[in-house]
Amino acid sequence: MIGYCKVECPKEGVFELIDKDGKVIEKANNSAGIYSLMQELPPLEPDVARILIYAAKGKPVVLSCPGNLNTDAPILWQIGDKNLIPDLIVAESKGRIYVSISDKIYIKIAKLADSNVYSCWQQKELAGVIRLVIEKKFEMHFNHHIMLMGLLIILSVFLYVFTKAFFGRKYAKV
């Protein structure tokens, strides 16, 4: 079944640089992450997708893994450095937080305590990181009619003072 393998097998071992006489000039243990300057660079690890999500307190939030290493592998979530167990989180939050079949975290009513770093893992490799920030929104509800009436009163007072100051005075005669 190697033909269906989606993850490339690591090429580990010891790299040896040998001169023309057969003497070993240099050894590098590639499995320990040590490479020789004479060998080609190892492939870089893929970048981990990281996102920042702001949400309002009391509103629903959906967290889906921003990265995907392998579409067939299930996603395991961590909150901070603790593993998220779907059945346990449903029981502890009394159904407020749950993980769906599509491996998304649903928070029905966001609380300030839900602000944390959520990481998703596939096949023991980090696939993505979400930093969730729950903010307390300050909303002002006011009646626009009252504001317009106040503006009208202020403008009429200015107009009254202007007319009395400039049109009501008498000019001095020389």
Secondary structure, DSSP 8 states (H G I E B T S, - for coil): -GGG--S-----SEEEEE-TTS-EEEEEEGGGT---TTS---------EEEEEEEETTS-EEE--S--S-TTS--EEEETTEE--HHHHHHHTTTSEEE-TTS-EEESS--GGG-EEEEEEETTEEEEEEEEEEE--------HHHHHHHHHHHHHHHHHHHHHHHHSS-----
